Amino acid sequence: MPQWFTTLLTAVIPSLIVGVCTAIISVRLSLRRFHAERWWERKAEAYSRIVEALHNAMEYCSAMSNESLTGVEVSDDRKKQLDEAFSGAARELRKATGVGAYIISDEVAARCQLSKCPAISIPKTNSVTDKRAVRPPITPELVKCPVFAFWK
């Protein structure tokens, strides 16, 4: 074998091996970072939806407690908006605890379960059109509700 060929092989092969190994390691690290960033984006999105749903639920409770305390009735249109927002919040919290349980922590999932909250019942019909389907009044038990304890 000629000398120039041996020199070429001893110079090229190690460089080629190092280049391939470096490329493989770089790609793996980049993919790992990409997946970690996507996971954090999903977590941030899930927590954002939970906070928004809790805000809607708190807005409903605030309006209903103001109505109970002051005696000033909320208009039917506003009550309908609040009912829809509250029902949407309840759906979102159920979804977050069900579907998003693999993303959010177990503690947050447990605190967001509406079924554990005796002060909140979601009617099957609209309370504006059907007076039989009225939500229960805001009671002191609401403070003990695990959904609203989330903010403590």
C-alpha positions as CSV (number, residue, x, y, z in Angstrom):
1,M,0.0,0.0,0.0
2,P,1.4,3.4,-0.9
3,Q,2.5,5.7,1.8
4,W,0.2,8.6,0.8
5,F,-2.8,6.3,1.0
6,T,-1.9,5.2,4.6
7,T,-1.3,8.8,5.6
8,L,-4.7,9.8,4.1
9,L,-6.5,7.0,5.9
10,T,-4.9,7.8,9.3
11,A,-5.8,11.5,8.8
12,V,-9.3,11.1,7.3
13,I,-10.7,8.2,9.3
14,P,-10.3,9.7,12.8
15,S,-11.7,13.0,11.5
16,L,-14.6,11.3,9.9
17,I,-15.4,9.2,13.1
18,V,-15.2,12.4,15.2
19,G,-17.5,14.3,12.8
20,V,-20.1,11.6,12.7
21,C,-20.1,11.1,16.5
22,T,-20.4,14.9,17.0
23,A,-23.3,15.1,14.5
24,I,-25.2,12.3,16.2
25,I,-24.6,13.8,19.7
26,S,-25.7,17.3,18.5
27,V,-28.9,16.0,16.9
28,R,-29.8,14.0,20.0
29,L,-29.2,16.9,22.3
30,S,-31.2,19.3,20.0
31,L,-34.1,16.9,19.9
32,R,-34.1,16.4,23.7
33,R,-34.1,20.2,24.2
34,F,-36.9,20.6,21.6
35,H,-39.1,18.0,23.4
36,A,-38.4,19.6,26.8
37,E,-39.4,23.0,25.4
38,R,-42.6,21.6,23.9
39,W,-43.4,20.0,27.2
40,W,-43.0,23.3,29.1
41,E,-45.2,25.0,26.5
42,R,-47.9,22.4,27.0
43,K,-47.7,22.9,30.8
44,A,-47.9,26.7,30.5
45,E,-50.9,26.4,28.2
46,A,-52.6,24.0,30.6
47,Y,-52.0,26.2,33.7
48,S,-53.1,29.3,31.7
49,R,-56.4,27.5,30.9
50,I,-56.9,26.5,34.6
51,V,-56.2,30.1,35.8
52,E,-58.6,31.5,33.3
53,A,-61.3,29.0,34.3
54,L,-60.8,29.8,37.9
55,H,-61.1,33.5,37.1
56,N,-64.4,32.9,35.4
57,A,-65.7,30.8,38.3
58,M,-64.6,33.5,40.8
59,E,-66.3,36.2,38.7
60,Y,-69.5,34.3,38.9
61,C,-69.2,33.8,42.6
62,S,-68.4,37.4,43.2
63,A,-71.4,38.6,41.2
64,M,-73.7,36.2,42.9
65,S,-72.4,37.1,46.4
66,N,-72.7,40.8,45.6
67,E,-76.3,40.1,44.5
68,S,-77.0,38.2,47.8
69,L,-75.4,40.8,50.0
70,T,-76.6,44.0,48.4
71,G,-80.0,42.8,47.2
72,V,-79.3,44.4,43.8
73,E,-80.2,41.9,41.2
74,V,-77.9,41.1,38.3
75,S,-79.6,41.6,34.9
76,D,-80.8,38.5,33.1
77,D,-78.4,39.0,30.2
78,R,-75.4,39.4,32.7
79,K,-76.6,36.4,34.6
80,K,-76.8,34.4,31.4
81,Q,-73.2,35.4,30.5
82,L,-72.0,34.5,34.0
83,D,-73.8,31.1,33.8
84,E,-72.2,30.4,30.5
85,A,-68.8,31.5,31.7
86,F,-69.1,29.4,34.9
87,S,-70.3,26.3,33.0
88,G,-67.4,26.8,30.6
89,A,-65.0,27.1,33.5
90,A,-66.4,24.0,35.1
91,R,-65.9,22.1,31.8
92,E,-62.4,23.4,31.4
93,L,-61.5,22.4,34.9
94,R,-62.9,18.9,34.4
95,K,-61.0,18.7,31.1
96,A,-57.8,19.9,32.8
97,T,-58.1,17.3,35.6
98,G,-59.0,14.5,33.1
99,V,-57.1,15.0,29.9
100,G,-54.3,17.3,31.3
101,A,-53.6,15.1,34.4
102,Y,-50.4,13.9,32.7
103,I,-49.2,17.5,32.3
104,I,-50.3,19.2,35.5
105,S,-49.2,18.1,39.0
106,D,-51.4,15.8,41.1
107,E,-52.0,18.5,43.7
108,V,-53.4,20.9,41.1
109,A,-55.5,18.2,39.6
110,A,-56.9,17.3,43.0
111,R,-57.7,20.9,43.8
112,C,-59.4,21.5,40.5
113,Q,-62.0,18.7,40.8
114,L,-65.4,20.3,41.0
115,S,-67.0,17.1,42.1
116,K,-65.4,17.7,45.5
117,C,-66.9,21.1,45.9
118,P,-70.3,20.9,47.7
119,A,-71.0,24.6,47.2
120,I,-71.1,24.4,43.4
121,S,-73.6,22.4,41.3
122,I,-73.8,22.8,37.6
123,P,-77.4,22.8,36.4
124,K,-78.5,20.8,33.4
125,T,-80.6,23.7,32.1
126,N,-80.1,27.5,31.8
127,S,-81.2,29.2,35.1
128,V,-82.3,32.3,33.2
129,T,-85.0,30.5,31.2
130,D,-85.9,27.7,33.7
131,K,-86.3,29.1,37.2
132,R,-86.2,25.5,38.6
133,A,-82.6,25.1,37.7
134,V,-81.2,27.7,40.1
135,R,-77.7,27.5,41.4
136,P,-77.4,27.3,45.1
137,P,-76.6,30.5,46.9
138,I,-73.1,31.4,47.8
139,T,-72.5,29.9,51.2
140,P,-69.6,29.7,53.7
141,E,-68.8,26.2,52.4
142,L,-67.6,27.9,49.2
143,V,-64.5,29.1,51.1
144,K,-63.7,25.5,52.0
145,C,-64.2,24.4,48.4
146,P,-61.0,22.8,47.0
147,V,-61.4,24.7,43.7
148,F,-61.2,28.1,45.5
149,A,-58.6,26.9,48.0
150,F,-56.3,26.7,44.9
151,W,-55.7,30.5,45.3
152,K,-54.5,30.2,48.9
